[in-house]
Structure formats: C-alpha cells, structure tokens
Amino acid sequence: MASESVNEFSATLIREKFVLDRIDEVGDDQKNHREVALGNRFILPLISMQGTTQEEFIIRAQNMHMSVRFAGLMAKEFYRTGPLAPRLEEIEFDEMLKLVVKGYEEKWNPSYWLCVYHKGEVIFEDGIVRRSPLLDIIEKCDAQNPNDYDSSVQMAKEAFKKSGYDYTITHDSNIATLVTVTPEIGKTAAIVRGPNKKTTFNFTAHAKDGHKVQVAQCLNITAAFLEGVQVAFAAGMLREQERLELIDKFSPEAKKGREAGKLLGKLNLVINQFENLLDVNYRPERPQFTQMIDDAAAFIYRQHLRDEAAKEEKEKQQERADNGQTEDQTEE
C-alpha cells in the first residue's frame, strides 16, 4: 500500500471564462449569437513517495468546489493504492462523482458537469449538461505544448475555428486557489469572487500530536470552504427574498435556501474536525459562513430598495405624463 508523498504537493485551480461570439446571417439581417463557456481547471500533480512515479491529471468542472473535492478523492486513491494511470479502467470515477454531488449539489444544481483529462484525453466525464467542446481542444493542445498554457489556449482557438466553429473568442482567467502540502504543513490560498463581494482567505495546517498533514485532507477542506462561500450567498439571498415575500415560503426556492443553511452546518462540522486534528491558522481570519449569509441578505435588501425606488419613480413619471396629456386635451 502506498503512503503520502514526502515530496511537496503543489496544485493550482484556475477559474476561466471563454466568451464565444459569432454573427449569423438571417436573410438580409444579422443576428448576434453569444455563448459563455466556464471551465474551472484544477491541475492535479501526483508524485509517489520515492519520486519515481509522476502523474498529472486535469479536472474541469462547472464549479470550483466540485473540481477540488474530486481531486481530493483521486489523490486519496493514489496515495493509498498507488499510480492511477496504468489502471484507469479499474478506478470507479463514477462512484467518486456520486460522493462529490451527493445531497445538495445533486438536488439543487441543474447544470453541474465534471471531466477528467490525462495527457490531453478525456478519461472520465459525467454531469447534467455538456461542457463546451472548446475545453477538450484546449486540453489536447496543452498536452502537445506543455508548460505554456496561454499558447495552448491560442492554438485551441485557431483549431476551434478550423473545425467549423466560426467564433470570435475572448478568454479571461485568474488563479482561484493554490494548495501546497508536505507531511508537516499544508497551505491553501483562495480568492472567491461572488455577486456581492470578493472573499480572500488563507489557512495553514501544521502536523499535531503525531497526525501528519495529508493531501486529500487539505483538498477536501479547501473544497468545503469554496462550497461554503458559494452556498452562503444562496442561503442569505433566498432567506431575504422569503422575508420580503418575493418568494413563497413553500416554494422550491425557499426550500433550497433552508437546505443551503443545513449544508453549511455540515461543512462547518467537517472544518471543525480538521481544526481539532491539526494546528490550523487563518489569515486574515477563518471565513464565517453566518456572516456571509447576513451580508448576502443585506445585499438583496439593498437591491430590493433600489428596485422599489426605480419602480416608484417610473410610476411617477407615467403619472406626470398622463396628467400632462389630460391638460393638453383640456386646453383643446
């Protein structure tokens, strides 16, 4: 049985957005067509304890926490049972995905998808919706042109057009998460951009009382924080919409908000267990999901006030216009 690597594990999650525009000729008219392809890209390098086996996988998913949590399960399999590449057909990737989406994700996310690549080839794919074919072309180009991802993206754009997709493509990417782990210390730095604010947090976990730091463990906790930040906004938004009677308390949306709150409780429990096992420090501070719920609710309330003010102003303008028209008719 393999054990955790003594080499430093270092992985990166990139948040990407591709905007694909084309102009369709419809008779004498032109119609603009736009597609948006999102592809959170987790680069998972796995190195054996002796350093003799090195494998790299790319995990793309519809959201960040899915890609990181799936990477954690792959890392766990690698360090427990050995190299993955020689036995890809034996690995139960579908069971891993079931664990990743079980519960809230499976029930409330109608758009999830996940894909794993090795040497540019798809080795596993599943989900509710189909990802953009551009992402597959990018991974093929990157496998042929390693260590220069920007150049690979440019090559993929050109190949995409040559394959019959006449689009103008713009690309935006940023590093969302960095994870480094040794048996003595694990570090995560993350930037999460939400609708109402940007959340930045870092944590460092040191070995304690004989408990070493494990790669899969750090990835799982990183995924818990990433998911918590996203779900906290949904919980706060839907709670406030229900309070303002913008949604019915028996509606699916209101139920989703309540279940989001329950999920946050479970995520907090997992994080607390991690903090009890290791010596964990945060900078600037641990993300507080309850505060994020309150912030999201306040954001929705301010937005509601703006919408009501705009509605009231529109009604006044219409009233003034109607009165003006009545006065004109009276003068005639």
Buried (B, 14 or more C-beta within 10 A) or exposed (E): EBEBBBBEBBBBBBBBBBBBEBEEEEEEEEEEEEBEBBBBBBBBBBBBEEEEBEBBBBBBBBBBBBBBBBBBBBBBBBBEEEBBBEEBEEBEBEEBBEEBBEEBBEEBBEEBBBBBBBBBEBBBBBBEEEBBEBBBBBBBBBBEBEEEBEEBBBBBBEBBBEEEBEBEBEBEBEEBBBBBBBBEBBBBBBBBEBEBBEBEBBBBBEBEEEBBBBBBBBBBBBBBBBBBBBBBBBBBBBBBBBBBEBBEEEBEBBBBBBBBBEBBEEBBEEBEEBBEBBBBEBEEEBBEBEEBBBBBBEBBBEBBEEEEEEEEEEEEEEEEEEEEEEEEEEEE
